[in-house]
Amino acid sequence: MKFLKKAMKRYGRPDVIVTDKLRSYRAAMTVIGNEARQETGRWLNNRAENSHQPFRRREYAMAKFRKAKTLQVFASVHSSIYNHFNHDRHLTPRDIFKENRSATLDEWRQLAA
């Protein structure tokens, strides 16, 4: 709430605020004086919700671990392996992708042996 008030002071009042239909948003809009500028609709909030997906995925993965230390150990190992194998298939032609993938697997087999 403090962030929103600071943003409003800095940039002025927004023309429209797009939210989903949670009642708490309506209450917050009343507090800051923007209840008339809130828009709720079926697909209006897609941009905001999709921007949160990577965060939600990480949050969901974190919920499976009981201790933060276990999560940190897993994340450090997983990130190095994931970055090793993630080749952005949609950005490269198939033949180059296959060469990169086979080189990665060869390197992985050497490291694992």
N, C-alpha and C positions, 0 to 999 in steps of 0.2 A: 504494500500500500504506500509506503514511504517513497519507493522508487517511482510509482505512478505520479505522486504529487510533485516530486522533483522534476520529472519529465514534463509535466504540464506547465510548471513554472518556466522551464527553459524553452520549450517549443510552442507553448500556447495550447489551447483546448483543441482536441482533434475534431474533425467534421463528423466522423463515424467511428464507433468502436464495435468490432465484430466479435461476438462471443457465442458460445453454445447456450443452451437454455437453462443452465443451472441458476437456482434462485440466489445463490451467494453473489453471483456477478451483479444481479439487479440491486442487491443491498449495497454492494461496494460502489456502484454507479450513483446511487442515491447519496452516499456519504460525500463523494467528490463532486456531485452536482452535474453529472452527465447522463442521467437516466433517460433523457429524451433522445440522446445520440447513440444509444445502444441498438444494434441490429442483430437479430437472431434469425437464422434461416437454415435450411437443410444442408446446403453446400457452401455457405458463405465462410464457414470456419475451416475449410479444408486446408488452406495454406498454413495456418497456425498449427493445426493438429499434425500435419505431415512434417513440419519442422521439428516436432518433438519426438519423432519416431526413433532416431538413433539413441536419444537419451532414454526413452522407454525400454528399448532393447537392452541397454546396459543395466538399467534399474532392475529389469526382470532377471537378468543373469546374476546380479548381485544378491537377489533375494534367496537364491539357492544355497548360498554359503552361510554357515553359522558364525564364522569368525572373519573379521576383516583381514587378518594376517593370511588366512588360507586363500582368500580372494586375491590378495596382492601377489602371492606366489604363483597362483594359477594364471593371473592376468599377465605377469611378466613373461612367463614361458609361452603362453598362448599367443601373445602379441608378436613375439619373434618368429614363431612358426607360421602364424597367419600371414604376416607380412612377407614371409619367404615364398608362400604359395599363392598369394593373391596377385594375379597378373592383369587385372582389368580387361577381361575378355572383350568387352564391348568397344575397346579403343584400338585393338590391334587386329590385323588380318589373321585368318585361321592358321596359315602355315607358320607365321612368326610366333603365334601363340603356342603352337605345338612344339616348336623348337625351344622356346623359353620354358615350357612345362617339362620337357624331357631333361633339359639342363638342370632345372631345379630338382627333379627327382634323382638325377645322378648325384648331385651335390648332397642331397638329403641322405641317400644311401651311404655315401662316404662318411658323413657325420655320425650316422647311427651305427655304423660298423665298429 
